[in-house]
Amino acid sequence: MLTILLHGTPSFFTSRGSRSSSTRRYYFRYDSPRFRDLYTRYLRTPDPKRACEIMKEMQHLLAQDAVNLWVMNAPYIAAMRKEVMGWWQNQPTPSLNVTRVYLNR
């Protein structure tokens, strides 16, 4: 199955770590008891350093299991007037963040 995503999802780990059947039906259809265990430990760990270590283990397992693969990033191309300032350079998602954009007159 091939899915092309043009966004990051805030449920990236929850869709892989939840024990509910609805998340196992998420379009990746990944179901790993080891990953669910790591995710539960991650959520319950109060120590930020240990949580980071567990997150690394989760990322390693996802890569090892080849749950999803990065293929490419579409280029960010924009055409605008030179008076428009504040565009976010090299943005990681195909969004249009205009919170700091202004017209230089």
Biopython code that builds the backbone (N, CA, C, O; Angstrom):
import numpy as np
from Bio.PDB.StructureBuilder import StructureBuilder

atoms = [
    (1, "MET", "N", (0.841, -1.159, 0.000)),
    (1, "MET", "CA", (0.000, 0.000, 0.000)),
    (1, "MET", "C", (0.894, 1.232, 0.000)),
    (1, "MET", "O", (1.907, 1.269, 0.697)),
    (2, "LEU", "N", (0.523, 2.230, -0.773)),
    (2, "LEU", "CA", (1.278, 3.475, -0.844)),
    (2, "LEU", "C", (0.374, 4.614, -0.419)),
    (2, "LEU", "O", (-0.748, 4.746, -0.909)),
    (3, "THR", "N", (0.860, 5.422, 0.481)),
    (3, "THR", "CA", (0.154, 6.621, 0.909)),
    (3, "THR", "C", (1.119, 7.783, 0.804)),
    (3, "THR", "O", (2.254, 7.697, 1.272)),
    (4, "ILE", "N", (0.682, 8.854, 0.202)),
    (4, "ILE", "CA", (1.515, 10.048, 0.103)),
    (4, "ILE", "C", (0.957, 11.078, 1.076)),
    (4, "ILE", "O", (-0.202, 11.483, 0.980)),
    (5, "LEU", "N", (1.798, 11.492, 2.007)),
    (5, "LEU", "CA", (1.396, 12.483, 2.994)),
    (5, "LEU", "C", (2.095, 13.799, 2.703)),
    (5, "LEU", "O", (3.291, 13.828, 2.411)),
    (6, "LEU", "N", (1.361, 14.859, 2.782)),
    (6, "LEU", "CA", (1.948, 16.187, 2.632)),
    (6, "LEU", "C", (1.912, 16.927, 3.958)),
    (6, "LEU", "O", (1.893, 18.157, 3.994)),
    (7, "HIS", "N", (1.905, 16.190, 5.015)),
    (7, "HIS", "CA", (1.840, 16.805, 6.336)),
    (7, "HIS", "C", (2.455, 15.878, 7.371)),
    (7, "HIS", "O", (2.614, 14.678, 7.146)),
    (8, "GLY", "N", (2.787, 16.450, 8.481)),
    (8, "GLY", "CA", (3.139, 15.652, 9.645)),
    (8, "GLY", "C", (1.882, 15.495, 10.461)),
    (8, "GLY", "O", (1.010, 16.364, 10.429)),
    (9, "THR", "N", (1.775, 14.438, 11.170)),
    (9, "THR", "CA", (0.570, 14.229, 11.959)),
    (9, "THR", "C", (0.902, 14.237, 13.449)),
    (9, "THR", "O", (1.853, 13.580, 13.873)),
    (10, "PRO", "N", (0.134, 14.966, 14.243)),
    (10, "PRO", "CA", (0.407, 14.977, 15.681)),
    (10, "PRO", "C", (0.190, 13.616, 16.320)),
    (10, "PRO", "O", (0.688, 13.362, 17.416)),
    (11, "SER", "N", (-0.545, 12.739, 15.653)),
    (11, "SER", "CA", (-0.787, 11.411, 16.209)),
    (11, "SER", "C", (0.215, 10.394, 15.687)),
    (11, "SER", "O", (-0.065, 9.195, 15.701)),
    (12, "PHE", "N", (1.370, 10.843, 15.230)),
    (12, "PHE", "CA", (2.366, 9.947, 14.648)),
    (12, "PHE", "C", (2.681, 8.770, 15.560)),
    (12, "PHE", "O", (2.689, 7.625, 15.107)),
    (13, "PHE", "N", (2.936, 9.028, 16.821)),
    (13, "PHE", "CA", (3.260, 7.941, 17.747)),
    (13, "PHE", "C", (2.013, 7.329, 18.360)),
    (13, "PHE", "O", (1.974, 6.121, 18.594)),
    (14, "THR", "N", (0.996, 8.132, 18.624)),
    (14, "THR", "CA", (-0.205, 7.554, 19.231)),
    (14, "THR", "C", (-0.889, 6.590, 18.268)),
    (14, "THR", "O", (-1.488, 5.606, 18.701)),
    (15, "SER", "N", (-0.805, 6.862, 16.967)),
    (15, "SER", "CA", (-1.442, 5.952, 16.010)),
    (15, "SER", "C", (-0.704, 4.626, 15.923)),
    (15, "SER", "O", (-1.243, 3.660, 15.382)),
    (16, "ARG", "N", (0.502, 4.560, 16.437)),
    (16, "ARG", "CA", (1.271, 3.319, 16.411)),
    (16, "ARG", "C", (1.386, 2.693, 17.795)),
    (16, "ARG", "O", (1.715, 1.514, 17.919)),
    (17, "GLY", "N", (1.116, 3.476, 18.835)),
    (17, "GLY", "CA", (1.352, 3.000, 20.189)),
    (17, "GLY", "C", (0.118, 2.668, 20.986)),
    (17, "GLY", "O", (0.215, 2.049, 22.046)),
    (18, "SER", "N", (-1.034, 3.062, 20.501)),
    (18, "SER", "CA", (-2.251, 2.797, 21.251)),
    (18, "SER", "C", (-2.636, 1.331, 21.170)),
    (18, "SER", "O", (-2.348, 0.650, 20.186)),
    (19, "ARG", "N", (-3.286, 0.860, 22.213)),
    (19, "ARG", "CA", (-3.746, -0.527, 22.230)),
    (19, "ARG", "C", (-5.135, -0.673, 21.600)),
    (19, "ARG", "O", (-5.623, -1.792, 21.446)),
    (20, "SER", "N", (-5.770, 0.432, 21.238)),
    (20, "SER", "CA", (-7.129, 0.337, 20.708)),
    (20, "SER", "C", (-7.128, -0.227, 19.287)),
    (20, "SER", "O", (-6.169, -0.044, 18.537)),
    (21, "SER", "N", (-8.198, -0.906, 18.935)),
    (21, "SER", "CA", (-8.275, -1.500, 17.600)),
    (21, "SER", "C", (-8.403, -0.427, 16.533)),
    (21, "SER", "O", (-7.975, -0.637, 15.398)),
    (22, "SER", "N", (-8.986, 0.727, 16.873)),
    (22, "SER", "CA", (-9.139, 1.780, 15.859)),
    (22, "SER", "C", (-7.795, 2.323, 15.400)),
    (22, "SER", "O", (-7.647, 2.659, 14.225)),
    (23, "THR", "N", (-6.810, 2.419, 16.289)),
    (23, "THR", "CA", (-5.498, 2.905, 15.863)),
    (23, "THR", "C", (-4.736, 1.842, 15.094)),
    (23, "THR", "O", (-3.900, 2.167, 14.251)),
    (24, "ARG", "N", (-5.018, 0.561, 15.376)),
    (24, "ARG", "CA", (-4.378, -0.493, 14.586)),
    (24, "ARG", "C", (-4.961, -0.538, 13.176)),
    (24, "ARG", "O", (-4.360, -1.118, 12.272)),
    (25, "ARG", "N", (-6.137, 0.075, 12.987)),
    (25, "ARG", "CA", (-6.717, 0.177, 11.649)),
    (25, "ARG", "C", (-6.268, 1.456, 10.948)),
    (25, "ARG", "O", (-6.631, 1.687, 9.795)),
    (26, "TYR", "N", (-5.481, 2.288, 11.630)),
    (26, "TYR", "CA", (-4.914, 3.488, 11.025)),
    (26, "TYR", "C", (-4.204, 3.086, 9.745)),
    (26, "TYR", "O", (-3.759, 1.942, 9.646)),
    (27, "TYR", "N", (-4.076, 3.961, 8.765)),
    (27, "TYR", "CA", (-3.647, 3.535, 7.440)),
    (27, "TYR", "C", (-2.276, 2.880, 7.368)),
    (27, "TYR", "O", (-1.974, 2.249, 6.355)),
    (28, "PHE", "N", (-1.425, 2.995, 8.393)),
    (28, "PHE", "CA", (-0.162, 2.259, 8.369)),
    (28, "PHE", "C", (-0.362, 0.796, 8.736)),
    (28, "PHE", "O", (0.431, -0.060, 8.344)),
    (29, "ARG", "N", (-1.417, 0.508, 9.486)),
    (29, "ARG", "CA", (-1.745, -0.848, 9.935)),
    (29, "ARG", "C", (-0.578, -1.531, 10.656)),
    (29, "ARG", "O", (-0.354, -2.733, 10.513)),
    (30, "TYR", "N", (0.143, -0.744, 11.419)),
    (30, "TYR", "CA", (1.282, -1.260, 12.176)),
    (30, "TYR", "C", (0.804, -1.670, 13.558)),
    (30, "TYR", "O", (0.146, -0.889, 14.246)),
    (31, "ASP", "N", (1.124, -2.863, 13.958)),
    (31, "ASP", "CA", (0.743, -3.335, 15.284)),
    (31, "ASP", "C", (1.915, -4.111, 15.867)),
    (31, "ASP", "O", (2.184, -5.244, 15.469)),
    (32, "SER", "N", (2.606, -3.491, 16.809)),
    (32, "SER", "CA", (3.772, -4.111, 17.421)),
    (32, "SER", "C", (3.631, -4.064, 18.940)),
    (32, "SER", "O", (3.592, -2.977, 19.517)),
    (33, "PRO", "N", (3.554, -5.213, 19.593)),
    (33, "PRO", "CA", (3.505, -5.229, 21.060)),
    (33, "PRO", "C", (4.724, -4.530, 21.673)),
    (33, "PRO", "O", (4.596, -3.840, 22.684)),
    (34, "ARG", "N", (5.888, -4.702, 21.074)),
    (34, "ARG", "CA", (7.114, -4.048, 21.580)),
    (34, "ARG", "C", (6.971, -2.525, 21.509)),
    (34, "ARG", "O", (7.315, -1.820, 22.457)),
    (35, "PHE", "N", (6.461, -2.024, 20.375)),
    (35, "PHE", "CA", (6.292, -0.581, 20.242)),
    (35, "PHE", "C", (5.258, -0.069, 21.239)),
    (35, "PHE", "O", (5.464, 0.972, 21.863)),
    (36, "ARG", "N", (4.143, -0.793, 21.395)),
    (36, "ARG", "CA", (3.119, -0.371, 22.359)),
    (36, "ARG", "C", (3.694, -0.314, 23.765)),
    (36, "ARG", "O", (3.374, 0.599, 24.527)),
    (37, "ASP", "N", (4.544, -1.283, 24.122)),
    (37, "ASP", "CA", (5.182, -1.292, 25.440)),
    (37, "ASP", "C", (6.091, -0.071, 25.612)),
    (37, "ASP", "O", (6.053, 0.603, 26.641)),
    (38, "LEU", "N", (6.903, 0.201, 24.594)),
    (38, "LEU", "CA", (7.791, 1.376, 24.661)),
    (38, "LEU", "C", (6.976, 2.657, 24.785)),
    (38, "LEU", "O", (7.320, 3.545, 25.565)),
    (39, "TYR", "N", (5.908, 2.748, 24.023)),
    (39, "TYR", "CA", (5.068, 3.949, 24.045)),
    (39, "TYR", "C", (4.448, 4.152, 25.430)),
    (39, "TYR", "O", (4.413, 5.272, 25.939)),
    (40, "THR", "N", (3.966, 3.084, 26.029)),
    (40, "THR", "CA", (3.393, 3.176, 27.368)),
    (40, "THR", "C", (4.456, 3.625, 28.372)),
    (40, "THR", "O", (4.194, 4.478, 29.219)),
    (41, "ARG", "N", (5.654, 3.048, 28.274)),
    (41, "ARG", "CA", (6.756, 3.457, 29.164)),
    (41, "ARG", "C", (7.110, 4.927, 28.931)),
    (41, "ARG", "O", (7.359, 5.666, 29.883)),
    (42, "TYR", "N", (7.131, 5.345, 27.679)),
    (42, "TYR", "CA", (7.429, 6.743, 27.345)),
    (42, "TYR", "C", (6.424, 7.687, 28.015)),
    (42, "TYR", "O", (6.813, 8.688, 28.616)),
    (43, "LEU", "N", (5.145, 7.367, 27.910)),
    (43, "LEU", "CA", (4.099, 8.216, 28.490)),
    (43, "LEU", "C", (4.184, 8.289, 30.012)),
    (43, "LEU", "O", (3.805, 9.297, 30.609)),
    (44, "ARG", "N", (4.677, 7.229, 30.636)),
    (44, "ARG", "CA", (4.702, 7.149, 32.105)),
    (44, "ARG", "C", (6.030, 7.586, 32.716)),
    (44, "ARG", "O", (6.160, 7.615, 33.940)),
    (45, "THR", "N", (7.011, 7.923, 31.893)),
    (45, "THR", "CA", (8.338, 8.263, 32.404)),
    (45, "THR", "C", (8.410, 9.740, 32.772)),
    (45, "THR", "O", (8.256, 10.596, 31.900)),
    (46, "PRO", "N", (8.640, 10.058, 34.045)),
    (46, "PRO", "CA", (8.722, 11.460, 34.448)),
    (46, "PRO", "C", (10.087, 12.102, 34.135)),
    (46, "PRO", "O", (10.196, 13.327, 34.078)),
    (47, "ASP", "N", (11.112, 11.285, 33.936)),
    (47, "ASP", "CA", (12.461, 11.798, 33.696)),
    (47, "ASP", "C", (12.638, 12.125, 32.206)),
    (47, "ASP", "O", (12.585, 11.219, 31.374)),
    (48, "PRO", "N", (12.848, 13.396, 31.856)),
    (48, "PRO", "CA", (12.980, 13.785, 30.444)),
    (48, "PRO", "C", (14.117, 13.071, 29.710)),
    (48, "PRO", "O", (13.973, 12.740, 28.533)),
    (49, "LYS", "N", (15.242, 12.827, 30.382)),
    (49, "LYS", "CA", (16.353, 12.124, 29.732)),
    (49, "LYS", "C", (15.962, 10.689, 29.391)),
    (49, "LYS", "O", (16.249, 10.204, 28.296)),
    (50, "ARG", "N", (15.313, 10.021, 30.324)),
    (50, "ARG", "CA", (14.882, 8.640, 30.078)),
    (50, "ARG", "C", (13.803, 8.611, 28.999)),
    (50, "ARG", "O", (13.791, 7.713, 28.157)),
    (51, "ALA", "N", (12.896, 9.590, 29.020)),
    (51, "ALA", "CA", (11.854, 9.671, 27.985)),
    (51, "ALA", "C", (12.487, 9.820, 26.609)),
    (51, "ALA", "O", (12.014, 9.224, 25.642)),
    (52, "CYS", "N", (13.544, 10.604, 26.514)),
    (52, "CYS", "CA", (14.257, 10.793, 25.249)),
    (52, "CYS", "C", (14.885, 9.482, 24.785)),
    (52, "CYS", "O", (14.855, 9.160, 23.597)),
    (53, "GLU", "N", (15.450, 8.732, 25.716)),
    (53, "GLU", "CA", (16.042, 7.432, 25.366)),
    (53, "GLU", "C", (14.977, 6.464, 24.848)),
    (53, "GLU", "O", (15.203, 5.736, 23.882)),
    (54, "ILE", "N", (13.822, 6.466, 25.498)),
    (54, "ILE", "CA", (12.735, 5.587, 25.060)),
    (54, "ILE", "C", (12.242, 6.023, 23.676)),
    (54, "ILE", "O", (11.967, 5.183, 22.820)),
    (55, "MET", "N", (12.131, 7.337, 23.460)),
    (55, "MET", "CA", (11.703, 7.840, 22.160)),
    (55, "MET", "C", (12.676, 7.394, 21.064)),
    (55, "MET", "O", (12.256, 7.048, 19.959)),
    (56, "LYS", "N", (13.967, 7.402, 21.370)),
    (56, "LYS", "CA", (14.958, 6.923, 20.400)),
    (56, "LYS", "C", (14.733, 5.453, 20.085)),
    (56, "LYS", "O", (14.828, 5.037, 18.931)),
    (57, "GLU", "N", (14.430, 4.658, 21.127)),
    (57, "GLU", "CA", (14.143, 3.242, 20.894)),
    (57, "GLU", "C", (12.908, 3.072, 20.010)),
    (57, "GLU", "O", (12.876, 2.210, 19.132)),
    (58, "MET", "N", (11.895, 3.900, 20.250)),
    (58, "MET", "CA", (10.682, 3.840, 19.433)),
    (58, "MET", "C", (10.996, 4.172, 17.981)),
    (58, "MET", "O", (10.536, 3.484, 17.071)),
    (59, "GLN", "N", (11.773, 5.217, 17.764)),
    (59, "GLN", "CA", (12.131, 5.606, 16.403)),
    (59, "GLN", "C", (12.955, 4.526, 15.720)),
    (59, "GLN", "O", (12.762, 4.240, 14.538)),
    (60, "HIS", "N", (13.874, 3.930, 16.467)),
    (60, "HIS", "CA", (14.702, 2.859, 15.905)),
    (60, "HIS", "C", (13.828, 1.665, 15.497)),
    (60, "HIS", "O", (14.020, 1.087, 14.427)),
    (61, "LEU", "N", (12.887, 1.308, 16.343)),
    (61, "LEU", "CA", (12.005, 0.181, 16.043)),
    (61, "LEU", "C", (11.156, 0.470, 14.807)),
    (61, "LEU", "O", (10.987, -0.406, 13.959)),
    (62, "LEU", "N", (10.621, 1.686, 14.694)),
    (62, "LEU", "CA", (9.836, 2.036, 13.506)),
    (62, "LEU", "C", (10.681, 1.941, 12.236)),
    (62, "LEU", "O", (10.212, 1.470, 11.200)),
    (63, "ALA", "N", (11.927, 2.393, 12.330)),
    (63, "ALA", "CA", (12.820, 2.306, 11.167)),
    (63, "ALA", "C", (13.165, 0.852, 10.857)),
    (63, "ALA", "O", (13.156, 0.441, 9.697)),
    (64, "GLN", "N", (13.468, 0.083, 11.887)),
    (64, "GLN", "CA", (13.827, -1.328, 11.707)),
    (64, "GLN", "C", (12.665, -2.116, 11.092)),
    (64, "GLN", "O", (12.864, -2.971, 10.229)),
    (65, "ASP", "N", (11.454, -1.811, 11.551)),
    (65, "ASP", "CA", (10.277, -2.508, 11.036)),
    (65, "ASP", "C", (9.805, -1.934, 9.695)),
    (65, "ASP", "O", (8.868, -2.460, 9.094)),
    (66, "ALA", "N", (10.439, -0.875, 9.233)),
    (66, "ALA", "CA", (10.085, -0.215, 7.954)),
    (66, "ALA", "C", (8.596, 0.084, 7.885)),
    (66, "ALA", "O", (7.925, -0.253, 6.909)),
    (67, "VAL", "N", (8.091, 0.720, 8.933)),
    (67, "VAL", "CA", (6.675, 1.046, 9.008)),
    (67, "VAL", "C", (6.295, 2.026, 7.897)),
    (67, "VAL", "O", (5.292, 1.837, 7.209)),
    (68, "ASN", "N", (7.076, 3.032, 7.734)),
    (68, "ASN", "CA", (6.870, 3.975, 6.649)),
    (68, "ASN", "C", (8.226, 4.512, 6.219)),
    (68, "ASN", "O", (9.168, 4.555, 7.011)),
    (69, "LEU", "N", (8.316, 4.912, 4.989)),
    (69, "LEU", "CA", (9.583, 5.357, 4.434)),
    (69, "LEU", "C", (9.457, 6.767, 3.882)),
    (69, "LEU", "O", (8.453, 7.113, 3.260)),
    (70, "TRP", "N", (10.468, 7.565, 4.111)),
    (70, "TRP", "CA", (10.540, 8.892, 3.516)),
    (70, "TRP", "C", (11.042, 8.726, 2.099)),
    (70, "TRP", "O", (12.029, 8.028, 1.864)),
    (71, "VAL", "N", (10.376, 9.356, 1.158)),
    (71, "VAL", "CA", (10.778, 9.262, -0.237)),
    (71, "VAL", "C", (11.368, 10.580, -0.717)),
    (71, "VAL", "O", (12.436, 10.596, -1.329)),
    (72, "MET", "N", (10.693, 11.666, -0.447)),
    (72, "MET", "CA", (11.159, 12.965, -0.925)),
    (72, "MET", "C", (10.407, 14.087, -0.227)),
    (72, "MET", "O", (9.368, 13.862, 0.393)),
    (73, "ASN", "N", (10.933, 15.272, -0.331)),
    (73, "ASN", "CA", (10.242, 16.493, 0.053)),
    (73, "ASN", "C", (9.988, 17.280, -1.212)),
    (73, "ASN", "O", (10.891, 17.462, -2.028)),
    (74, "ALA", "N", (8.785, 17.740, -1.377)),
    (74, "ALA", "CA", (8.497, 18.602, -2.520)),
    (74, "ALA", "C", (9.203, 19.938, -2.295)),
    (74, "ALA", "O", (9.287, 20.405, -1.159)),
    (75, "PRO", "N", (9.705, 20.551, -3.348)),
    (75, "PRO", "CA", (10.391, 21.832, -3.173)),
    (75, "PRO", "C", (9.414, 22.927, -2.744)),
    (75, "PRO", "O", (8.247, 22.930, -3.134)),
    (76, "TYR", "N", (9.913, 23.842, -1.943)),
    (76, "TYR", "CA", (9.106, 24.985, -1.514)),
    (76, "TYR", "C", (9.375, 26.126, -2.499)),
    (76, "TYR", "O", (10.460, 26.707, -2.519)),
    (77, "ILE", "N", (8.396, 26.420, -3.287)),
    (77, "ILE", "CA", (8.544, 27.466, -4.293)),
    (77, "ILE", "C", (7.484, 28.523, -4.034)),
    (77, "ILE", "O", (6.306, 28.207, -3.865)),
    (78, "ALA", "N", (7.904, 29.766, -4.003)),
    (78, "ALA", "CA", (6.955, 30.859, -3.803)),
    (78, "ALA", "C", (7.356, 32.035, -4.686)),
    (78, "ALA", "O", (8.540, 32.334, -4.841)),
    (79, "ALA", "N", (6.382, 32.681, -5.246)),
    (79, "ALA", "CA", (6.623, 33.900, -6.025)),
    (79, "ALA", "C", (5.923, 35.030, -5.292)),
    (79, "ALA", "O", (4.736, 34.935, -4.978)),
    (80, "MET", "N", (6.659, 36.101, -5.019)),
    (80, "MET", "CA", (6.068, 37.213, -4.273)),
    (80, "MET", "C", (6.799, 38.503, -4.597)),
    (80, "MET", "O", (7.866, 38.489, -5.212)),
    (81, "ARG", "N", (6.234, 39.587, -4.192)),
    (81, "ARG", "CA", (6.830, 40.899, -4.408)),
    (81, "ARG", "C", (7.977, 41.100, -3.433)),
    (81, "ARG", "O", (7.958, 40.567, -2.324)),
    (82, "LYS", "N", (8.977, 41.870, -3.846)),
    (82, "LYS", "CA", (10.143, 42.087, -2.994)),
    (82, "LYS", "C", (9.818, 42.885, -1.733)),
    (82, "LYS", "O", (10.597, 42.876, -0.781)),
    (83, "GLU", "N", (8.675, 43.576, -1.717)),
    (83, "GLU", "CA", (8.288, 44.349, -0.535)),
    (83, "GLU", "C", (7.676, 43.480, 0.562)),
    (83, "GLU", "O", (7.528, 43.934, 1.697)),
    (84, "VAL", "N", (7.327, 42.260, 0.243)),
    (84, "VAL", "CA", (6.742, 41.362, 1.240)),
    (84, "VAL", "C", (7.886, 40.706, 2.002)),
    (84, "VAL", "O", (8.730, 40.029, 1.416)),
    (85, "MET", "N", (7.902, 40.913, 3.297)),
    (85, "MET", "CA", (9.006, 40.460, 4.141)),
    (85, "MET", "C", (8.522, 39.447, 5.178)),
    (85, "MET", "O", (7.334, 39.374, 5.494)),
    (86, "GLY", "N", (9.474, 38.665, 5.701)),
    (86, "GLY", "CA", (9.188, 37.797, 6.837)),
    (86, "GLY", "C", (8.738, 36.398, 6.499)),
    (86, "GLY", "O", (8.298, 35.673, 7.391)),
    (87, "TRP", "N", (8.829, 35.983, 5.237)),
    (87, "TRP", "CA", (8.428, 34.615, 4.901)),
    (87, "TRP", "C", (9.354, 33.616, 5.587)),
    (87, "TRP", "O", (10.558, 33.845, 5.701)),
    (88, "TRP", "N", (8.792, 32.536, 6.029)),
    (88, "TRP", "CA", (9.523, 31.471, 6.682)),
    (88, "TRP", "C", (10.359, 30.750, 5.622)),
    (88, "TRP", "O", (9.813, 30.205, 4.663)),
    (89, "GLN", "N", (11.649, 30.749, 5.791)),
    (89, "GLN", "CA", (12.547, 30.103, 4.849)),
    (89, "GLN", "C", (12.630, 28.608, 5.142)),
    (89, "GLN", "O", (12.650, 28.206, 6.306)),
    (90, "ASN", "N", (12.678, 27.792, 4.112)),
    (90, "ASN", "CA", (12.886, 26.336, 4.246)),
    (90, "ASN", "C", (11.919, 25.670, 5.218)),
    (90, "ASN", "O", (12.325, 24.888, 6.077)),
    (91, "GLN", "N", (10.659, 25.983, 5.074)),
    (91, "GLN", "CA", (9.689, 25.404, 6.004)),
    (91, "GLN", "C", (9.540, 23.903, 5.791)),
    (91, "GLN", "O", (9.568, 23.426, 4.657)),
    (92, "PRO", "N", (9.382, 23.158, 6.886)),
    (92, "PRO", "CA", (9.375, 21.694, 6.812)),
    (92, "PRO", "C", (8.046, 21.089, 6.374)),
    (92, "PRO", "O", (7.985, 19.893, 6.086)),
    (93, "THR", "N", (6.992, 21.877, 6.318)),
    (93, "THR", "CA", (5.691, 21.354, 5.917)),
    (93, "THR", "C", (5.100, 22.250, 4.843)),
    (93, "THR", "O", (5.455, 23.426, 4.756)),
    (94, "PRO", "N", (4.212, 21.720, 4.031)),
    (94, "PRO", "CA", (3.604, 22.548, 2.981)),
    (94, "PRO", "C", (2.481, 23.420, 3.521)),
    (94, "PRO", "O", (1.349, 23.368, 3.040)),
    (95, "SER", "N", (2.804, 24.209, 4.511)),
    (95, "SER", "CA", (1.826, 25.128, 5.081)),
    (95, "SER", "C", (2.218, 26.544, 4.690)),
    (95, "SER", "O", (3.314, 26.778, 4.181)),
    (96, "LEU", "N", (1.344, 27.452, 4.924)),
    (96, "LEU", "CA", (1.630, 28.843, 4.611)),
    (96, "LEU", "C", (1.555, 29.631, 5.912)),
    (96, "LEU", "O", (0.487, 30.106, 6.299)),
    (97, "ASN", "N", (2.688, 29.765, 6.579)),
    (97, "ASN", "CA", (2.762, 30.449, 7.863)),
    (97, "ASN", "C", (2.981, 31.935, 7.596)),
    (97, "ASN", "O", (4.052, 32.344, 7.146)),
    (98, "VAL", "N", (1.967, 32.729, 7.874)),
    (98, "VAL", "CA", (2.056, 34.171, 7.612)),
    (98, "VAL", "C", (2.029, 34.982, 8.907)),
    (98, "VAL", "O", (1.730, 36.176, 8.877)),
    (99, "THR", "N", (2.329, 34.365, 10.020)),
    (99, "THR", "CA", (2.240, 35.062, 11.304)),
    (99, "THR", "C", (3.254, 36.187, 11.438)),
    (99, "THR", "O", (3.053, 37.097, 12.242)),
    (100, "ARG", "N", (4.346, 36.148, 10.665)),
    (100, "ARG", "CA", (5.363, 37.201, 10.757)),
    (100, "ARG", "C", (5.591, 37.909, 9.425)),
    (100, "ARG", "O", (6.605, 38.581, 9.239)),
    (101, "VAL", "N", (4.667, 37.760, 8.523)),
    (101, "VAL", "CA", (4.801, 38.375, 7.198)),
    (101, "VAL", "C", (4.259, 39.795, 7.257)),
    (101, "VAL", "O", (3.222, 40.058, 7.867)),
    (102, "TYR", "N", (4.984, 40.709, 6.610)),
    (102, "TYR", "CA", (4.548, 42.109, 6.575)),
    (102, "TYR", "C", (4.981, 42.745, 5.258)),
    (102, "TYR", "O", (5.842, 42.228, 4.547)),
    (103, "LEU", "N", (4.361, 43.877, 4.956)),
    (103, "LEU", "CA", (4.670, 44.618, 3.738)),
    (103, "LEU", "C", (5.637, 45.741, 4.105)),
    (103, "LEU", "O", (5.322, 46.573, 4.956)),
    (104, "ASN", "N", (6.791, 45.774, 3.482)),
    (104, "ASN", "CA", (7.816, 46.782, 3.755)),
    (104, "ASN", "C", (7.576, 47.965, 2.820)),
    (104, "ASN", "O", (7.842, 47.875, 1.622)),
    (105, "ARG", "N", (7.078, 49.060, 3.358)),
    (105, "ARG", "CA", (6.778, 50.258, 2.528)),
    (105, "ARG", "C", (7.742, 51.363, 2.843)),
    (105, "ARG", "O", (7.657, 52.442, 2.258)),
]
sb = StructureBuilder()
sb.init_structure("model")
sb.init_model(0)
sb.init_chain("A")
sb.init_seg("    ")
for serial, (resi, resn, name, xyz) in enumerate(atoms, 1):
    if name == "N":
        sb.init_residue(resn, " ", resi, " ")
    sb.init_atom(name, np.array(xyz, "f"), 0.0, 1.0, " ", f" {name:<3s}", serial, name[0])
structure = sb.get_structure()
